[in-house]
Amino acid sequence: MKVLLLAGEESGVLYAERLKQALPGCEFRTYQDRYKTSDLAVMGFWPVVKRIFFFLGVQRTMKRIIREWRPDAVVTIDYPGLNLKLAAYAKLLGIPAIHIVCPQVWAWHQDRIPKVAASVNRLLCFFPFEPALFKNYESPDFHATFIGHPMVDVFNGEGRATNETSVASARRIAILPGSRIGEIRRILPRLLKSLHLLKTPAEVLIPAANDAAYSEINRQVRANPPPDSFKLEIAHGGARDILRKVDCAAVASGTATLEAALAHCPTVLVYAVSPMLAWFARRVITGVRHIGLANVIAEKSGVEPPMPELLQEAFTPEAVAAQLTAWLDDDEARGRASRALDAVMARLHSDGDALGAAAREIKEAVNAR
């Protein structure tokens, strides 16, 4: 079976590699055969506009490969701006088009739903509430299904976290200020200042997502040193392992908050952007009241969101310190927070391995031609 497997960002590339393992004996072609992921993973309106001719060239090249190579299936992973265009082209040619990771139509621009449904034959969703958004568009040519979240399988494969420390041991806090330099500069100083407001000394662990993040975190720590009674360590990666072994965490909004929830680590979600971007986001993101993925799942399931969110003006050192103190000083409160995260994360489980389920869907789509 010939499969064109298109992932334009690192997270999607990791899913693609695991999907290859679930589809042994297939012949694959990818974006990465011709382009670097770093060239494809451009975010934001203006950065894309500046490179519009490059992306038009990528689109022409991949359409030519679809026409000439005639894969048995075109499988696109996330990266919807370009991937859904290529999926729609494959579908037009009668080639099964399967898209993995539902675009966040539940948060903004729900008018995209019919366009997404028209672009693909199968939409494989990571969140249990997503297929219902497409129920009015189900047809022999389109089906949306929940396959579970691959991150659940990662955590299950690595073993269950405990987040337990003895009464005599030092408390441990994880700080995850984001992976981009701008995020770190906006977020980390407030988190470091919050440490001065904690009465309980603790060990502070900060995993850096990459070398550039590691350097910037070091600069910010030198400019905003923690109290003398606090031991602070900056690590190269290892965020999941760190989240498993700390008592609580402060984490910048993003995929890391999902990892914290799966590690059942009591976490306060923090984030801040420019006032103009915040104004815009509040008017565009109308489908949900929360931004943390664990909280969105809870909201859509009708249960209490398990992760406190401190955004923009509410994100202050005082507010962060108050939330961390509640967990550091009260074992019962920390246990309740962990159990609440567990209850919500249980909704991400499906029958078996998520990418194994994706492989079965791909085979079924090909066999149904």
VEXDREN-2710 file (C-alpha; in Angstrom, 1 decimal):
% VEXDREN-2710
k/r/px/py/pz
1/MET/0.0/0.0/0.0
2/LYS/1.3/3.4/-1.0
3/VAL/0.7/6.2/1.6
4/LEU/1.4/9.9/1.2
5/LEU/1.9/10.9/4.9
6/LEU/1.9/14.7/5.4
7/ALA/2.9/16.3/8.7
8/GLY/4.2/19.8/8.7
9/GLU/5.2/20.3/12.3
10/GLU/7.4/18.4/14.7
11/SER/4.5/17.0/16.8
12/GLY/2.9/15.7/13.7
13/VAL/6.1/14.2/12.5
14/LEU/6.4/12.2/15.7
15/TYR/2.8/10.9/15.2
16/ALA/3.7/10.1/11.6
17/GLU/6.7/8.0/12.7
18/ARG/4.5/6.0/15.1
19/LEU/1.9/5.6/12.4
20/LYS/4.5/4.1/10.1
21/GLN/5.1/1.4/12.7
22/ALA/1.4/0.6/12.8
23/LEU/1.4/0.2/9.0
24/PRO/4.2/-2.3/8.3
25/GLY/4.9/-3.2/4.7
26/CYS/3.6/0.1/3.3
27/GLU/5.6/2.5/1.0
28/PHE/5.6/6.1/2.3
29/ARG/6.3/9.5/1.0
30/THR/6.3/12.6/3.1
31/TYR/6.9/16.4/3.1
32/GLN/10.3/15.7/4.7
33/ASP/11.5/13.9/1.5
34/ARG/11.7/17.3/0.0
35/TYR/11.4/20.0/2.6
36/LYS/12.7/20.7/6.1
37/THR/10.1/20.7/8.9
38/SER/11.6/24.0/10.2
39/ASP/10.8/25.6/6.8
40/LEU/7.2/24.3/6.9
41/ALA/6.4/25.1/10.5
42/VAL/5.6/28.8/10.2
43/MET/3.0/30.2/12.5
44/GLY/1.0/33.4/12.3
45/PHE/-0.6/35.4/9.5
46/TRP/2.2/37.6/8.5
47/PRO/5.0/35.0/8.6
48/VAL/3.0/32.9/6.2
49/VAL/2.2/35.9/3.9
50/LYS/5.9/36.7/3.7
51/ARG/6.6/33.2/2.4
52/ILE/3.5/32.7/0.4
53/PHE/5.4/31.8/-2.8
54/PHE/7.3/29.1/-1.0
55/PHE/4.1/27.6/0.3
56/LEU/2.4/27.8/-3.1
57/GLY/5.4/25.9/-4.5
58/VAL/5.0/23.2/-1.8
59/GLN/1.3/22.9/-2.7
60/ARG/2.1/22.5/-6.4
61/THR/4.8/20.0/-5.8
62/MET/2.7/17.8/-3.5
63/LYS/-0.3/18.0/-5.9
64/ARG/2.0/16.7/-8.7
65/ILE/3.1/13.8/-6.5
66/ILE/-0.5/12.9/-5.7
67/ARG/-1.3/12.9/-9.5
68/GLU/1.8/11.1/-10.6
69/TRP/2.5/8.7/-7.8
70/ARG/-1.2/7.9/-7.2
71/PRO/-1.0/6.8/-3.5
72/ASP/-3.6/4.4/-2.2
73/ALA/-4.3/7.0/0.6
74/VAL/-3.3/10.5/1.5
75/VAL/-3.0/10.9/5.3
76/THR/-2.6/14.4/6.6
77/ILE/-1.7/15.1/10.3
78/ASP/-2.7/18.4/11.8
79/TYR/-1.2/21.5/9.9
80/PRO/-4.7/22.2/8.5
81/GLY/-3.9/25.3/6.4
82/LEU/-2.0/23.4/3.7
83/ASN/-2.9/19.8/4.6
84/LEU/-6.7/20.2/4.1
85/LYS/-6.1/21.7/0.7
86/LEU/-4.1/18.7/-0.3
87/ALA/-6.5/16.3/1.2
88/ALA/-9.4/17.9/-0.8
89/TYR/-7.3/17.6/-4.0
90/ALA/-6.8/13.8/-3.3
91/LYS/-10.5/13.3/-2.5
92/LEU/-11.4/15.1/-5.8
93/LEU/-9.2/12.5/-7.7
94/GLY/-10.9/9.6/-5.9
95/ILE/-8.0/8.9/-3.5
96/PRO/-9.0/8.3/0.1
97/ALA/-8.1/11.3/2.2
98/ILE/-7.8/10.8/5.9
99/HIS/-7.0/13.8/8.3
100/ILE/-5.7/13.2/11.8
101/VAL/-6.3/15.9/14.5
102/CYS/-9.5/17.8/14.2
103/PRO/-9.0/21.5/13.6
104/GLN/-10.1/23.5/16.7
105/VAL/-13.4/24.4/15.2
106/TRP/-14.9/24.1/18.7
107/ALA/-12.9/27.1/19.8
108/TRP/-13.3/29.5/16.9
109/HIS/-14.7/29.8/13.3
110/GLN/-17.3/27.0/13.5
111/ASP/-18.2/28.0/10.0
112/ARG/-15.2/25.9/8.9
113/ILE/-17.0/22.7/9.8
114/PRO/-18.7/22.1/6.5
115/LYS/-15.4/22.9/4.6
116/VAL/-13.5/20.4/6.7
117/ALA/-16.1/17.7/6.1
118/ALA/-16.0/18.4/2.4
119/SER/-12.2/18.1/2.3
120/VAL/-11.7/14.6/3.6
121/ASN/-13.2/11.1/3.7
122/ARG/-12.3/10.4/7.3
123/LEU/-11.6/12.8/10.2
124/LEU/-9.8/11.1/13.1
125/CYS/-10.3/13.1/16.3
126/PHE/-8.2/13.1/19.5
127/PHE/-11.0/14.6/21.7
128/PRO/-14.3/12.7/22.4
129/PHE/-16.6/15.8/21.9
130/GLU/-15.3/16.5/18.4
131/PRO/-17.1/14.0/16.2
132/ALA/-20.5/15.4/17.3
133/LEU/-19.6/18.7/15.7
134/PHE/-19.7/17.0/12.3
135/LYS/-22.8/14.8/12.8
136/ASN/-24.9/16.9/10.3
137/TYR/-22.3/16.2/7.6
138/GLU/-22.0/12.4/7.9
139/SER/-22.3/10.6/4.6
140/PRO/-20.8/7.7/2.6
141/ASP/-18.0/10.2/1.6
142/PHE/-17.3/11.5/5.1
143/HIS/-17.1/10.1/8.6
144/ALA/-15.6/11.6/11.9
145/THR/-14.5/9.3/14.7
146/PHE/-12.8/9.5/18.0
147/ILE/-9.6/7.4/18.2
148/GLY/-8.3/8.6/21.6
149/HIS/-5.2/10.8/22.2
150/PRO/-1.8/9.4/21.4
151/MET/-0.3/11.1/24.4
152/VAL/-2.4/8.8/26.6
153/ASP/-0.5/5.9/25.0
154/VAL/2.8/7.6/25.7
155/PHE/2.0/8.0/29.3
156/ASN/0.6/4.5/29.6
157/GLY/3.8/3.1/28.0
158/GLU/6.0/5.0/30.4
159/GLY/4.1/3.9/33.5
160/ARG/1.8/5.7/35.9
161/ALA/3.1/8.8/37.7
162/THR/2.8/9.1/41.5
163/ASN/3.6/12.7/42.3
164/GLU/4.3/11.7/45.9
165/THR/6.9/13.0/48.3
166/SER/7.4/12.0/51.9
167/VAL/6.5/14.5/54.7
168/ALA/10.2/14.9/55.5
169/SER/11.4/15.6/51.9
170/ALA/11.6/19.0/50.2
171/ARG/8.6/20.0/48.2
172/ARG/9.2/20.2/44.4
173/ILE/7.7/22.6/41.9
174/ALA/7.9/22.4/38.1
175/ILE/7.9/25.6/36.1
176/LEU/7.3/25.3/32.4
177/PRO/7.4/28.8/30.8
178/GLY/6.8/27.8/27.2
179/SER/9.2/26.9/24.4
180/ARG/9.4/30.2/22.4
181/ILE/11.7/33.0/23.4
182/GLY/8.9/35.6/23.5
183/GLU/6.8/33.4/25.8
184/ILE/9.7/32.8/28.2
185/ARG/10.5/36.5/28.4
186/ARG/6.8/37.4/29.2
187/ILE/6.0/34.5/31.5
188/LEU/9.1/33.3/33.4
189/PRO/9.9/36.6/35.3
190/ARG/6.4/36.5/36.9
191/LEU/6.8/32.9/37.9
192/LEU/10.2/33.5/39.4
193/LYS/8.9/36.4/41.4
194/SER/6.1/34.2/42.8
195/LEU/8.7/32.0/44.5
196/HIS/9.6/34.9/46.8
197/LEU/6.0/34.8/48.1
198/LEU/6.0/31.1/49.1
199/LYS/6.6/30.3/52.7
200/THR/7.5/26.7/52.1
201/PRO/11.1/26.3/50.6
202/ALA/11.1/24.0/47.6
203/GLU/13.2/22.5/44.9
204/VAL/12.3/24.2/41.5
205/LEU/12.7/22.3/38.2
206/ILE/12.5/24.0/34.9
207/PRO/12.7/21.8/31.7
208/ALA/13.9/23.7/28.6
209/ALA/12.3/22.6/25.3
210/ASN/15.4/23.3/23.2
211/ASP/18.9/24.9/23.4
212/ALA/17.6/28.4/22.7
213/ALA/15.0/28.1/25.4
214/TYR/17.7/26.8/27.8
215/SER/19.8/29.9/27.2
216/GLU/16.9/32.3/27.7
217/ILE/15.7/30.6/30.9
218/ASN/19.3/30.9/32.3
219/ARG/19.3/34.6/31.4
220/GLN/15.9/35.1/33.1
221/VAL/16.9/33.2/36.2
222/ARG/20.1/35.3/36.5
223/ALA/18.0/38.5/36.3
224/ASN/15.3/37.2/38.7
225/PRO/17.1/34.8/41.1
226/PRO/15.0/32.6/43.4
227/PRO/15.2/32.9/47.3
228/ASP/18.3/31.5/48.8
229/SER/16.3/28.7/50.5
230/PHE/15.1/27.4/47.1
231/LYS/17.2/25.0/45.0
232/LEU/16.6/25.7/41.2
233/GLU/17.6/23.4/38.4
234/ILE/17.3/24.0/34.7
235/ALA/17.1/20.7/32.7
236/HIS/17.6/20.0/29.0
237/GLY/14.1/18.5/28.2
238/GLY/12.6/15.8/30.3
239/ALA/9.3/17.7/31.0
240/ARG/7.2/14.6/31.3
241/ASP/9.5/13.0/33.8
242/ILE/9.7/16.2/35.8
243/LEU/5.9/16.6/35.9
244/ARG/5.7/13.0/37.2
245/LYS/7.9/13.6/40.2
246/VAL/6.9/17.1/41.5
247/ASP/4.2/18.1/43.9
248/CYS/2.7/20.8/41.7
249/ALA/3.5/23.0/38.7
250/ALA/2.9/26.3/36.9
251/VAL/2.7/25.7/33.2
252/ALA/2.3/28.0/30.2
253/SER/-0.7/27.3/28.0
254/GLY/-0.1/24.7/25.4
255/THR/0.5/21.0/24.9
256/ALA/2.5/20.9/28.2
257/THR/-0.7/21.5/30.2
258/LEU/-2.1/18.3/28.7
259/GLU/1.1/16.4/29.7
260/ALA/0.8/17.9/33.2
261/ALA/-2.8/16.6/33.4
262/LEU/-1.8/13.1/32.2
263/ALA/0.9/13.1/34.9
264/HIS/-2.0/14.0/37.3
265/CYS/0.2/16.9/38.5
266/PRO/-1.7/19.7/40.2
267/THR/-1.1/22.6/37.8
268/VAL/-1.9/26.2/37.5
269/LEU/-2.1/27.3/33.8
270/VAL/-0.6/30.7/33.1
271/TYR/-0.4/32.8/30.0
272/ALA/0.0/36.4/28.8
273/VAL/0.2/38.0/25.4
274/SER/0.3/41.6/24.2
275/PRO/-2.9/43.6/25.0
276/MET/-3.8/43.9/21.4
277/LEU/-3.6/40.2/20.8
278/ALA/-5.5/39.5/23.9
279/TRP/-8.3/41.9/22.7
280/PHE/-8.4/40.1/19.4
281/ALA/-8.4/36.6/20.9
282/ARG/-11.3/37.4/23.3
283/ARG/-13.4/38.3/20.3
284/VAL/-12.4/35.4/18.0
285/ILE/-12.3/32.5/20.5
286/THR/-16.0/32.2/21.3
287/GLY/-16.6/28.5/21.4
288/VAL/-15.0/27.8/24.8
289/ARG/-14.6/29.6/28.1
290/HIS/-11.2/28.0/28.9
291/ILE/-7.9/27.6/27.0
292/GLY/-6.3/24.6/28.8
293/LEU/-7.0/21.3/27.0
294/ALA/-8.0/19.5/30.2
295/ASN/-10.4/22.3/31.0
296/VAL/-11.9/22.3/27.5
297/ILE/-12.5/18.6/27.8
298/ALA/-14.2/19.1/31.2
299/GLU/-16.2/22.0/29.9
300/LYS/-17.5/20.0/26.9
301/SER/-18.3/17.1/29.2
302/GLY/-20.2/19.2/31.7
303/VAL/-17.9/18.7/34.6
304/GLU/-15.8/21.2/36.7
305/PRO/-12.6/22.3/35.0
306/PRO/-9.7/20.8/37.0
307/MET/-6.9/23.2/36.2
308/PRO/-6.9/26.9/37.5
309/GLU/-6.2/29.4/34.7
310/LEU/-4.4/32.7/35.3
311/LEU/-4.5/34.8/32.1
312/GLN/-3.4/38.3/31.2
313/GLU/-4.2/40.7/34.1
314/ALA/-5.0/37.8/36.4
315/PHE/-1.6/36.3/35.9
316/THR/0.4/37.9/38.8
317/PRO/3.1/36.6/41.1
318/GLU/0.7/36.9/44.0
319/ALA/-2.0/34.8/42.3
320/VAL/0.5/32.1/41.3
321/ALA/1.9/31.9/44.8
322/ALA/-1.5/31.6/46.4
323/GLN/-2.4/28.7/44.2
324/LEU/0.9/26.9/44.6
325/THR/0.8/27.4/48.4
326/ALA/-2.6/25.7/48.5
327/TRP/-1.1/22.6/47.1
328/LEU/2.3/22.7/48.8
329/ASP/0.8/23.1/52.3
330/ASP/-2.2/20.8/52.1
331/ASP/-1.8/17.2/51.1
332/GLU/-5.5/16.7/50.9
333/ALA/-6.0/19.6/48.5
334/ARG/-3.2/18.3/46.3
335/GLY/-4.8/14.8/46.2
336/ARG/-8.1/16.3/45.2
337/ALA/-6.5/18.2/42.4
338/SER/-4.7/15.0/41.1
339/ARG/-7.9/13.0/41.2
340/ALA/-9.9/15.7/39.4
341/LEU/-7.3/15.7/36.6
342/ASP/-7.4/11.9/36.4
343/ALA/-11.2/11.9/36.1
344/VAL/-11.1/14.3/33.1
345/MET/-8.1/12.5/31.4
346/ALA/-10.0/9.2/31.6
347/ARG/-12.2/10.7/28.8
348/LEU/-9.3/10.6/26.4
349/HIS/-9.0/6.9/26.5
350/SER/-10.3/4.8/23.6
351/ASP/-10.2/1.1/22.9
352/GLY/-6.5/0.3/22.4
353/ASP/-3.8/2.4/20.9
354/ALA/-4.8/5.7/19.2
355/LEU/-2.5/5.5/16.2
356/GLY/-3.2/1.8/15.9
357/ALA/-6.9/2.8/15.5
358/ALA/-5.8/5.4/12.9
359/ALA/-4.0/2.6/11.0
360/ARG/-7.2/0.5/10.9
361/GLU/-9.2/3.5/9.7
362/ILE/-6.7/4.1/6.9
363/LYS/-6.9/0.4/5.8
364/GLU/-10.7/0.5/5.9
365/ALA/-10.8/3.6/3.8
366/VAL/-8.5/2.1/1.2
367/ASN/-10.5/-1.2/1.1
368/ALA/-13.8/0.7/0.7
369/ARG/-12.7/2.4/-2.5
END
